[in-house]
Amino acid sequence: MKKLLSILIVLSLLITAMPFSIIATAEDLFGTQTEENWGYEVVKRKAVINYYDAEIDGKLEIPSTLGGYPVTEIGESAFSDCTGLTEITIPDSVKTIGESAFYGCTGLTKITLPNSVKTIGESAFADCTGLTEIIIPASVKLIDSYSFSDCAGLELIAVDKNNEVYYSTGNCLIERETNVLMLGCKNSVIPDTVTAIGNAAFSGCEGLTEIKIPDSVTSIGYGAFSDCTGLTEIIIPNFVTDVSDGVFAGCTSLTKVKLPDNATEIWSSAFSGCTALTEITIPPSVKEIGGYAFYYCTGLTEVEIPDSVIHINDAAFVGCENLTGIIIPDSVKTIGENAFFGCKSLTEIEIPNSVTEIGTGAFAYCAGLKKAIISASLYEFDMSAFIGCWGLESLEVFDNEAANYYSENNCIIERDTDILVLGCKNSVIPDFVEEIGEAAFASCLGLIKIKIPASVIYIEPSAFLGCWDLETFEIDEKNEYYFSSGNCIIEKDTNMLICGCKKSIIPDFVTRIGEFAFSTCLGLRKITIPESVTEIGESAFSSCENLSKITILSSFADIESSAFSSCSSITDIYYVGTKEEWERMDPEFIFDNLDGVNIHYNFNPTETPNDISKPEPNDAPIMIRVADGYIFIAGSLSVEQIQEVYEISGIIVTDANGDIIEDGGAIGTGAVTEVYYGKNLIEQKVMVLKGDINGDGKVKTTDARNALRGALSLDELNDVQILAADVNNDGNLKATDARAILRGAMGLENMENWLG
C-alpha cells in the first residue's frame, strides 16, 4: 500500500509540472529571429536584441517591439565595437542593458536612458571614449562597477534625484547606502561623504590631471585610477587602510605619490607602467612590496626599501631599467620570482643573510650588474636567479662562514655538496668542486675560456647554456670522467659530447650529442656531424640563430625532436643519406621550418660544399683582400679572427717557418692558412701583411729598413716579402715604398691604403 501511494505522489507531481514544461519548450522553439536588420530572441514572450545586421553610421533608434513582442533587453555585446554609432535612442520598454552591450562604441557621444531601465550590466558602456555625459534615471536599481569604465571623454555625471539607490554630486556617481563612489570623470570633485572609491571608478579617465581624496575615504578599489594618463600627482590620506591591486597602473604622467603613513604594503600592480614616476617614499610601516608593484617604472632611479619590509614579491621591479641603486635591508626574508628582472642599470647588489629564498629569475638579465653579494642562508639556490647577467664579474657570499653557501674564486658553491651553483666571466673553478650545476654559467657572455679541474665528476647539460662568447674548453688531463677535444666537452665512458661552443669541431669518435649541447650558441655558423654519431639529443642545437650550414655524415643518426628548433638562418643541409632516409627521420619535428632551405641528399663526404672555402672579408675586424692564392691584410689579425673570416673552425695557420700559430697568435707575412673540411684540405692561402717584411705580424721601423735594403739590392727578398714591401702596389720595390712603411710604423700613414 505504501509503495502504491509513493507511485501516485510521483505521478501527480509530474502531471503538475507538465504545463510549465510545455510552455517553456514552446517558447524555446522560437530561437533567434530576424526582423529587417535586427537579430533578436524571445524569452518568456519578451524580445532580447542580439545584434543589428547592417553598418551603423550615425544615429540609431531601437524599436519598442520586434515580432509583436516588447523589447525589454539589449543583449550581451549586441552593439559592441560599433564605432560608427554616434547616438542611440532606447525605448521605454527596455529594462536591462546587458554586459558589454555598447562596449567600444568609441563614436557614441550621446545616450538617453529611459526611465524604464533597471539594470546596467558589466562593461555595458565601457570604452565609449566619445561619450561626454551620462544621466542615470530614477528607475535604475543596479549598476555594475565597470559599466562605464574607460570612458575617457566623460565630463558630466548626473543621477535623477528620485533614484532610491544612487545619487550624484561633484560629477560623481555614488551608491546611497554605502557612500561608495562608483564612477568619476575628469571634472569630478570627490565629496567628503564618500567612504570608498569603487573598482575602476576613474579607470581610463585620461583628462583627469588632479584629484583630492578626502579624509572620509577608507578604501580604494581595484584599478580605481588605472590608466589615468594625465594624472601627475596623488596624495592618499592616512585614513585609507584598504587599497586594492592596480590602483594607479598605467598612470604614465604620475611623477609624485604620497602614501599613507600607516600603509602596511605596496599593493600588487599599484604603480605598474607608471613610466614618469621618478621617486617613491615607502613608509617604514610597509611589510610587503606586492607583485608587479613597480612593473616597468622606467623613470625610477633609486628606491629606498625600509627595514620593515619582509617580502619583495614576484616581478615587483621588473623592467625598471634606470634603477641604479637599491639597498635590500636585513629584514627581508624572501625575494620573489623575477623581482628585479631586466633592471639593467643595477651595477651591484647585496642580498643579506636574512634572505632565505630567491625566486626564479629574481635578478635575471640585469645586464649591467657587475658584483653580487649573496645570502649564505638560502634554503635553495635557484640556478636561474642571475641568468642573463652577462656583465657579472664578482661573486661573493655575504658571510662566507655561514650556513648553506660560500664563495671562492668568483664562484658560489653549495657547502654540503661542493656543487658550483653560480659562476661568472671571471670565475676560476676551484679544484675541489665536484659538480657544475644547472645553468651555473648560463648566458655568461663575457666567458671566453673555462678550465675544468680533475675534481669535477658531473656537469649539467645546461651549465654553459647561452655562453655566446665561449671559445675554449680545457679539462685537466687527470679528470676521470671528462676530456676536451675540438673545443668540446666529452664524457669519457660514453664518448657523448655534452657541451660545445662556437669554435667546436666535433671529433669523429663522438657517438652522441647530448641535449642542449650547443643550444643558444649564437656564434656557431657551420657544423659537421661526423659519421660516428648515432644520436643527437633533444634541443641539442636549438636557438643557434646564426647556424647557416649543417653537414650530417651519418644516415643512421637518431635525431630527437626539436634538435635544431629555432635555427632561423639555416640555408643548406648536406646529408649523406637518401631523400627517403631523410624523410623517415620526420624532419618537421627536428627543424621548425625548412622553407627555403636547400637539402643536398646523397652528399659525398669527400666532396666540399661549394661555398665552404669562400672567405667573407666583411667579417674581418680589419680590411683584407683575397687574390691569386694570397690573403692581403693591413693590420694585426689572429687565428681566431681568420676563422671568423672563413666562418669555419677547421683552420690551421703556420708561420713562415712552418710552426703552428696558436689561436691568439698574430699572423704575419709568409704565414700559411690551411682550411680543412673534416680531414680534407680544401684550401691553402699565403698571408701577406703589408709592410711586414720579417713576418712577425707587426709593422716596425726595422721593416722599413729591410724594404730599403731590398730596394737597393743589398738584401735578397723572396716573392712574398716583395709583395709585402710593395705598399704602393705598382709591381716594383722602390725606396718610396720603404719611406711609406716607415711612416706607417710611426703612425703617420693609413696602412689600409696599402691594400690597393
Order of alpha helices (4+ residues) and beta strands (2+ residues): alpha-beta-beta-beta-beta-beta-beta-beta-beta-beta-beta-beta-beta-beta-beta-beta-beta-beta-beta-beta-beta-beta-beta-beta-beta-beta-beta-beta-beta-beta-beta-beta-beta-beta-beta-beta-beta-beta-beta-beta-beta-beta-beta-beta-beta-beta-beta-beta-alpha-alpha-beta-beta-beta-alpha-beta-beta-beta-alpha-alpha-alpha
